[in-house]
Amino acid sequence: MKKILVIMLLLLAGCSHREIQLEMEENAVLDVAVANENYGQAFLELWNETYPDQKDTLNIHVLEENEIENYILSEMEIPYDIFYIEDSWVGLIMDDLYEMPGNFSADFDVEINPEFTDILARVKPVYYPIEANGFLYAIDEKLMEEKNLTLEDFASFENMAQIDDSFYYIEQPVVTIPLLSSDQRYFPGKNRNTLELDGAPFRTSLTNYLTIMEMLELEDDPDSFDNWFLNQEYLSGLIGPWMQADRNEEVNDASYIYRPLPTINEQPLYTIASSYGYVIQADTSYPQTALICLKLMHSFEGMQVLCDTTAQVPLILESQMEEFDFAQNNQEEKVLAMNYALQDNLVGLEAHPEIGAMEFLEEAETIDLINSCESEDIQGCLTNIHEAYQEWMESLDENEMT
């Protein structure tokens, strides 16, 4: 079932900072639902070491896949004080979640990546991301060495234009305009809930996209999308979460190097990801203890536990990466790459909250229109795309009236 997008943008928002003193309630007991057993046990050990007099405080539960989603869709009460959730579901239960004290995350050891929290926080501060999952750019290390190439050859799309089959491409919205963008200010969510397709930011993005397509002579190849790294036909490309790249390294003796996307015109480009974190029930009997638990999750020790046990990518800012040990395969590279990721669309159109504000860019007709553009006529392309967007918006209104 498709997730309903209900996040509505509030332009005038923000909590004033207030100092709070946290103190555990007497005889507090919290039911904490975590993503996997290894993390749960490791975090419980950290809690017991940190608070030896409160060893009986946490009851750890391991979530079955899609458990929280099933609770939400069936409108059943979620039986946990603290639970793990994907960002796209937070909006549906925001009124049932505990509102964090103003600027609470300022006291976290590990800073929050604002890209994955700003939109939700404008509505209500209930969620702090802790890890992410999404497309990551990877280079086939063995193919690179066979062709006597270096990582510098993959630093920019200008460099890659000199190399045959340097980048894997498919006509999907996750790897087109929303992603290959050095200027994402036209995206909805930051200060509006519609696309701004007639201004300078979108011009920059469209120009970069067309330049990349023309320089690399990219062609769509959907039949082999999931297998490009197995077939070893391309030197680099985007690996999706379902493609089991780590398993492929084990079974087929492959080797990947993960990096941020190559630059274009010396500007960084971005992938798209969904984030995950822990939230607190609004009606918990022990809110102070729950806040202390959340703070420990975002401590250096708590995030190191996550690094040691998660299959996802911990959300750690590049400026703090040196504080951690990354022992899992390619983990440090993935964490760095995720610093160049944008949050997947959470914003619904004001008049149609069930429709994502980015969905216009996912329409087949839109992708065809964009791919028919030529870099020599950017203004004409912008005009046509903006007009198509206005027609799309009008069609939504007409469909609602019929």
C-alpha positions in Angstrom: 0.0 0.0 0.0 1.3 3.4 -0.9 2.2 5.6 2.0 0.0 8.7 2.4 1.9 11.9 2.4 0.5 14.2 5.0 3.4 16.4 6.0 2.2 20.0 5.5 4.8 22.7 5.5 4.6 25.3 8.3 6.5 28.4 7.3 6.3 30.0 10.8 7.6 27.5 13.2 10.4 26.7 15.6 10.7 26.0 19.3 12.4 28.4 21.6 15.3 26.8 23.4 14.8 26.1 27.1 17.2 24.4 29.4 15.9 21.2 30.9 17.1 19.0 33.7 16.4 15.3 33.1 15.8 13.0 36.0 14.6 9.5 35.8 11.2 8.9 37.3 11.1 6.5 40.3 10.6 2.8 39.3 10.5 3.7 35.6 10.2 0.9 33.1 10.4 1.5 29.3 9.4 -0.8 26.5 11.9 -0.1 23.7 11.3 -1.5 20.2 14.6 -1.8 18.2 15.4 -2.7 14.7 17.5 -5.8 15.3 18.5 -8.1 18.2 22.2 -7.4 18.1 21.6 -3.6 18.5 19.1 -4.2 21.2 21.4 -6.3 23.3 24.4 -4.1 22.8 22.4 -1.0 23.7 21.0 -2.7 26.7 24.5 -3.5 27.9 25.5 0.2 27.3 22.5 1.3 29.4 23.4 -1.0 32.2 27.0 0.2 32.2 25.9 3.8 32.1 23.1 3.5 34.7 24.0 0.5 36.9 21.3 1.4 39.4 18.6 1.3 36.7 19.4 -2.1 35.2 15.7 -3.1 35.2 14.5 0.0 33.4 14.6 -1.2 29.7 12.6 -4.0 28.2 14.0 -4.5 24.8 11.7 -5.8 22.0 12.8 -6.6 18.4 10.5 -5.3 15.7 9.3 -7.7 13.0 9.6 -6.3 9.5 6.8 -3.8 8.8 5.4 -4.1 12.4 5.2 -0.4 13.0 3.7 0.2 9.6 1.0 -2.5 10.3 0.1 -0.8 13.5 -0.2 2.6 11.8 -2.3 1.4 8.9 -4.6 -0.6 11.1 -4.8 2.4 13.5 -3.9 0.1 16.4 -2.1 1.5 19.5 1.6 1.0 19.3 2.6 -0.8 22.5 6.0 0.7 23.0 7.3 3.7 24.9 10.2 4.2 22.4 10.2 2.6 18.9 12.1 2.6 15.7 10.4 4.1 12.6 11.1 5.3 9.1 10.7 9.0 8.5 7.9 8.7 6.0 5.6 7.3 8.6 6.2 9.9 11.3 3.7 12.4 9.8 0.8 9.9 10.1 1.2 9.6 13.9 2.7 12.9 14.8 -0.1 13.8 17.2 0.6 10.5 19.1 4.3 11.3 19.6 6.0 13.1 22.4 7.1 16.6 21.5 10.8 17.0 22.3 12.0 19.9 24.5 13.1 22.9 22.5 16.5 22.4 20.9 16.9 19.1 22.8 19.2 17.7 20.2 21.8 20.4 20.8 22.9 18.4 23.8 23.5 15.2 21.7 27.1 14.1 21.4 26.5 13.2 17.8 25.1 16.0 15.7 21.8 15.5 13.8 22.0 15.7 10.0 19.6 18.6 9.3 18.7 17.3 5.9 16.8 14.4 7.5 15.0 16.4 10.3 14.2 19.9 9.1 11.0 19.2 7.3 9.4 17.2 10.2 10.7 19.6 12.8 8.9 22.5 11.1 5.7 20.7 11.9 6.5 19.3 15.3 9.9 18.2 16.9 9.2 14.5 17.5 11.9 12.7 15.5 15.7 12.5 15.3 17.2 10.4 12.5 19.9 7.9 13.4 20.5 5.9 10.2 19.6 5.9 6.5 19.0 3.7 3.6 19.1 4.6 -0.1 21.0 4.7 -3.3 24.8 4.8 -3.0 27.3 5.6 -5.7 29.9 2.8 -6.2 32.9 2.1 -8.3 33.9 -1.4 -9.4 37.4 -1.5 -8.0 38.6 -4.5 -10.0 37.4 -3.1 -13.3 39.0 0.2 -12.4 42.3 -1.4 -11.9 42.1 -3.6 -15.0 41.6 -0.4 -17.1 44.5 1.3 -15.3 42.2 4.0 -13.9 42.4 5.8 -10.5 39.8 7.3 -8.2 40.7 10.7 -9.6 39.2 9.6 -12.9 35.8 9.3 -11.1 36.0 12.6 -9.2 33.9 14.5 -11.8 31.6 13.7 -14.6 34.0 15.8 -16.8 36.7 13.2 -16.1 34.3 10.3 -16.7 33.3 11.7 -20.1 36.7 10.5 -21.3 36.0 6.9 -20.2 33.7 4.4 -22.0 30.9 2.8 -19.9 32.0 4.9 -16.9 28.5 5.4 -15.4 25.3 3.3 -15.3 22.1 5.1 -16.0 18.4 4.3 -16.0 15.4 6.5 -16.7 13.9 6.5 -13.2 13.3 9.6 -11.0 15.7 8.4 -8.4 18.6 8.9 -10.8 17.4 11.8 -12.9 16.5 15.4 -12.0 15.9 15.1 -8.2 19.2 13.4 -7.8 21.7 14.8 -10.3 21.4 18.3 -8.8 23.9 20.7 -7.5 21.2 23.2 -6.5 18.2 21.6 -4.8 16.6 24.9 -3.7 13.7 24.3 -6.0 12.8 21.2 -4.1 9.6 21.4 -1.9 9.9 21.2 1.8 12.4 23.8 2.8 10.1 26.8 2.6 7.2 25.8 0.4 5.3 22.7 -0.8 5.4 23.1 -4.6 8.2 22.7 -7.1 9.8 26.0 -8.4 10.5 25.1 -12.0 10.8 28.6 -13.5 13.8 29.9 -11.4 17.6 29.8 -11.4 18.0 26.7 -9.1 16.0 24.4 -11.5 17.9 25.9 -14.5 21.1 24.9 -12.8 19.9 21.4 -12.2 18.5 20.9 -15.6 21.7 22.2 -17.3 23.8 19.9 -15.2 21.6 16.9 -16.0 21.6 17.5 -19.8 25.3 18.2 -19.8 26.0 14.8 -18.1 23.6 13.0 -20.4 25.3 14.4 -23.5 28.9 14.1 -22.2 28.6 10.5 -21.3 26.2 9.6 -24.1 24.0 7.8 -21.6 21.4 5.4 -22.7 18.6 3.7 -20.7 19.1 0.0 -20.0 16.4 -1.0 -17.6 16.7 -4.8 -18.2 20.1 -5.0 -16.5 19.6 -2.4 -13.8 19.7 -4.8 -10.9 22.6 -6.6 -12.4 24.9 -4.0 -13.8 27.5 -4.8 -11.1 27.1 -8.5 -11.6 27.6 -8.3 -15.3 30.5 -5.9 -14.9 29.6 -3.9 -17.9 29.9 -0.6 -16.2 32.7 0.9 -14.2 30.4 2.7 -11.7 26.8 3.4 -10.9 24.2 3.6 -8.2 23.5 0.6 -6.0 20.0 0.3 -4.5 19.4 -1.2 -1.0 17.8 -4.3 -2.5 20.7 -5.2 -4.8 22.7 -7.1 -2.1 26.0 -5.6 -3.1 27.7 -6.8 0.0 26.6 -10.3 -0.7 27.8 -10.1 -4.2 31.2 -9.1 -2.9 31.3 -12.3 -0.8 30.0 -14.7 -3.5 31.5 -13.3 -6.7 34.7 -11.9 -5.3 33.7 -8.4 -6.3 35.0 -5.3 -4.7 33.3 -1.9 -4.6 34.4 1.5 -3.5 31.7 3.8 -2.2 32.0 7.6 -2.7 29.8 10.7 -3.1 28.6 11.2 -6.6 31.1 12.7 -9.0 30.9 16.5 -9.3 29.7 18.6 -12.2 31.2 22.0 -12.8 33.0 21.5 -9.4 29.6 21.3 -7.6 28.5 18.3 -5.5 25.6 16.1 -6.5 23.2 14.2 -4.3 21.6 10.8 -3.9 18.2 10.3 -2.2 17.6 8.3 1.0 15.1 7.5 3.6 16.1 7.9 7.3 15.2 6.0 10.4 15.2 6.9 14.1 13.5 6.4 17.4 10.5 8.3 18.7 8.7 8.5 22.0 5.0 7.8 22.7 3.2 10.9 23.8 1.4 9.1 26.6 4.5 7.4 28.0 4.4 7.2 31.8 8.1 8.0 32.0 9.0 10.8 29.6 12.1 12.0 31.5 13.6 8.4 31.4 12.6 8.1 27.7 14.5 11.4 26.9 17.5 10.1 28.8 17.3 6.9 26.7 17.1 8.8 23.5 20.1 11.0 24.5 22.1 7.9 25.2 21.3 6.5 21.7 22.7 9.7 20.2 25.9 9.7 22.4 29.2 8.7 21.0 29.0 5.4 22.7 25.4 4.8 21.5 26.2 5.6 17.9 29.3 3.4 18.1 26.9 0.5 19.2 24.9 1.3 16.1 27.9 1.3 13.9 28.9 -2.1 15.2 25.4 -3.7 14.7 23.4 -2.1 12.0 23.0 -3.1 8.3 21.9 0.4 7.5 24.2 3.4 7.2 24.6 5.4 10.5 23.9 9.1 10.0 27.2 10.7 11.1 28.3 14.0 9.8 31.6 14.1 8.0 33.0 16.5 10.6 32.5 13.8 13.3 33.5 10.7 11.5 36.9 10.6 13.0 35.3 9.9 16.4 34.2 6.4 15.4 35.5 3.0 14.5 34.0 1.6 11.3 34.7 -2.2 11.2 31.9 -3.3 8.9 32.6 -3.8 5.1 32.7 -0.4 3.3 31.0 1.2 6.3 33.2 4.3 6.5 32.8 4.9 2.8 29.0 4.6 3.0 28.8 6.9 5.9 30.7 9.6 4.0 28.6 9.1 0.9 25.4 9.5 2.9 26.6 13.0 3.8 25.7 13.8 0.2 22.1 12.4 0.4 18.8 14.3 0.4 15.8 13.1 2.3 13.2 11.3 0.1 10.0 13.3 -0.5 7.9 13.8 2.6 5.9 16.8 1.6 2.3 16.7 0.3 0.7 19.3 -1.9 -1.2 21.9 0.1 -4.5 21.2 -1.7 -3.8 17.5 -2.2 -1.9 16.2 0.8 -2.2 12.6 -0.4 0.0 13.5 -3.4 3.7 14.0 -3.0 5.0 17.4 -4.0 7.8 15.8 -6.0 5.5 13.4 -7.9 5.4 15.5 -11.0 9.1 14.6 -11.6 8.2 11.0 -11.4 5.6 11.1 -14.2 6.7 9.2 -17.3 5.6 12.2 -19.4 7.8 14.5 -17.4 10.8 12.3 -17.8 10.2 12.1 -21.5 9.8 15.9 -21.7 13.1 16.5 -19.8 15.0 13.9 -21.8 13.8 15.6 -25.1 15.4 18.8 -24.0 18.7 20.1 -25.5 21.3 22.1 -23.6 21.4 24.7 -26.3 17.8 25.6 -25.6 17.5 25.6 -21.8 15.0 28.5 -21.6 12.7 26.7 -24.0 12.9 23.6 -21.9 12.2 25.5 -18.7 9.2 27.1 -20.2 7.8 23.8 -21.5 8.4 22.0 -18.2 6.9 24.8 -16.1 3.8 24.8 -18.3 3.5 21.1 -18.0 3.7 21.4 -14.3 0.9 24.0 -14.2 -1.3 21.7 -16.3 -0.5 18.8 -14.0 -1.6 20.8 -11.0 -4.8 21.9 -12.8 -5.6 18.3 -13.7 -5.4 17.4 -10.0 -8.0 20.0 -9.2 -10.2 18.9 -12.0 -10.0 15.2 -11.0 -11.0 16.2 -7.4 -14.1 18.0 -8.7 -15.3 15.0 -10.8 
